Amino acid sequence: MLVIDGLSLRVAGRLLIDNASAQIPTGARVGVVGRNGTGKTTLFRAIAGELAIEQGGIAVPKRARIGRLAQEAPGGPETLIEVVLAADRERSELMAAAEQTHDPHRIAEIHARLADIDAHAAPARAAAILAGLGFSESEQQQPCASFSGGWRMRVALAALLFSAPDLLLLDEPTNYLDLEGTLWLQDFLARYRHTVLVISHDRDLLDSAVGHILHLQGGKLTLYRGNYSSFARQYEERQALDRKRARHQEAERKRIEAFVARFKAKATKARQAQSRVKLLAKLKPVEAIVNDEVRDIEIPSPAKPLSPPIVAFDSVTVGYGDMPVLRRLSLRIDDDDRIALIGQNGNGKSTFAKLLASRLGAMDGKVTRADKLDIGYFAQHQLDELKANETPYDHVRTLMPDAPESKVRARVGAIGFSGAAADAPVATLSGGEKARLLLGLATFSGPHLVILDEPTNHLDIDSRAALIEAINDYSGAVVLISHDRHLIETCADRLWLVADGTVAPFDGDLEDYRRKVLSDRSEAGRDRRSEPARPSRTEARRAAAERRAELAPLRQRITRAEAEIGRRTQELKELDAALARPTLYDDPARATGLAKARAEAAAALSAAESDWLAASTEYEAANSDGTA
């Protein structure tokens, strides 16, 4: 168990974590959430022993190996597979010792230990992880230095996962991945055997790969059981109860203050008034409700729609110089389309986006665009195009040169920079703030088509939710590139697959694509030499029957959990109705009892949902293993 006890951490004089405590069960998969800047990465540094602790302590099980992603990407002449294999230091040392020693007894000891740690299967495991993160068999044999920084960070992640530490610390691991790599990582973490703490703003990962949420807010840590959706519901319920308690306490305080003010001057009531003063002093204030509201994101809709199609491609080829990247593009985009581009990084998604935005010209074929078509284009690399010494106000003023001051200020505020924030230099803004400014500038004129290339990088979960609302409120067409599955599922109606040098509609939804990705990457990472012969039909039927019998207890557990969820949901509905009656609070004891009963019912519902989720995940994994 990882124990955080009364921990206080200060960075550059700023107190980020203040007397915080939490206990993480061994083997738990925990999502660490909180607003940007609250201290999540600082907490990881303290757990890893990289940061001095001001107060309190962190207790890690003895001899537990802690793994955290290296800050610098590997870049030497070693091949990718060699870099990953080297992450298992014990295996590397034993393999080296086996080649150097001549003592037969020592050689026997070494090979016995190699057998114990399954060292000879290590190359296959390393290859499977690299394949899962998007490296082909030929790429795994290439020097690490030949890859770009982003791909080398994937190699570092592969090495960390291969080393299988007892405590795995992952800080925004999907930042280096495409959608395909993110889907594979979710599946990997859901099956990881040791303790995992993962900082992530990817809601789908936090819903599918973890069983606890560690919330960092106001310098305090709170551990919730369940995935992110369960946490969000529990947190909202807790906030609602705190608001209700605060209202009741404020009413009680005013009543006591009124009594004291009325009777403190009367001798006959002086003693009672004094006792009320003491009672007032003992009233423990409800913790301040943290305002978690995020400023809305607005994408202005076009003033007038255009007749479809707004863009049409006829046998188009596009690329760079004389090197084509995409060929045979025959597609159309209508004025209300919501399209997500899927496909591995490097296949040409950003190239297609640049073609669509007229940042690249067609090498062959015909591109037809509607007259007066206005396109808003957002891409992460454009963050570097913002002028560091200028403010959000300066950037907007450039687009409104003749507008009065009040209108410019109002527009800057609508983008999300009001008051002093409007006059802060871009160089001082956080990554999320820069992304918000860039999005506001890219969509400033109410375009007919918005192209968003990885818009969620640097955005926390709440800001991503605001972006989803903005996209869904926008009336024009959207083309989206993202590794955030939740964003795609909530905003896109169609999927286009960028693969094999072209772009084509994908027949299926994201769940179908997830299965395809996991199947393809599992196949790529499998060591075919170790595959057993295929069983006969009779053996397969017998194995299936045995499998069904093995899975029966899990199905029963799922059924029981579903029944409990239904019962508790109905109980909560009845309790909420009772608590909503105004006359209830004439009887404080009954109101307190009902509030306590509701809290217990909510906890029971959360436990039942967690049990259902765990059993369902286990059932699906077991069933998948049995039918693969």
Secondary structure, DSSP 4 states (H G I P E B T S, - for coil): -EEEEEEEEEETTEEEEEEEEEEE-TT-EEEEE--TTSSHHHHHHHHTT-S--SEEEEE--TTPPEEE--SS---SSSBHHHHHHTT-HHHHHHHHHHHH---HHHHHHHHHHHHHTTGGGHHHHHHHHHHHTT--TTGGGSBGGGS-HHHHHHHHHHHHHHH--SEEEEESGGGG--HHHHHHHHHHHHT--SEEEEE---HHHHHHS-SEEEEEETTEEEEEES-HHHHHHHHHHHHHHHHHHHHHHHHHHHHHHHHHHHHTT-GGGHHHHHHHHHHHHH-PPPPPPP---------PPPSS--PSPSEEEEEEEEEETTEEEEEEE--EE-TT-EEEEES-TTSSHHHHHHHHTTSS--SEEEEEE-TT--EEEEEGGGGGGS-TTS-HHHHHHHH-TTS-HHHHHHHHHHHT--GGGGGS-GGGS-HHHHHHHHHHHHTTT--SEEEEESTTTT--HHHHHHHHHHHHH--SEEEEE-S-HHHHHHH-SEEEEEETTEEEE-SS-HHHHHHHHHHHHHHHH--GGGPPPPPPHHHHHHHHHHHHHHHHHHHHHHHHHHHHHHHHHHHHHHHHHHHT-GGGGGSHHHHHHHHHHHHHHHHHHHHHHHHHHHHHHHHHHHHHHHH-
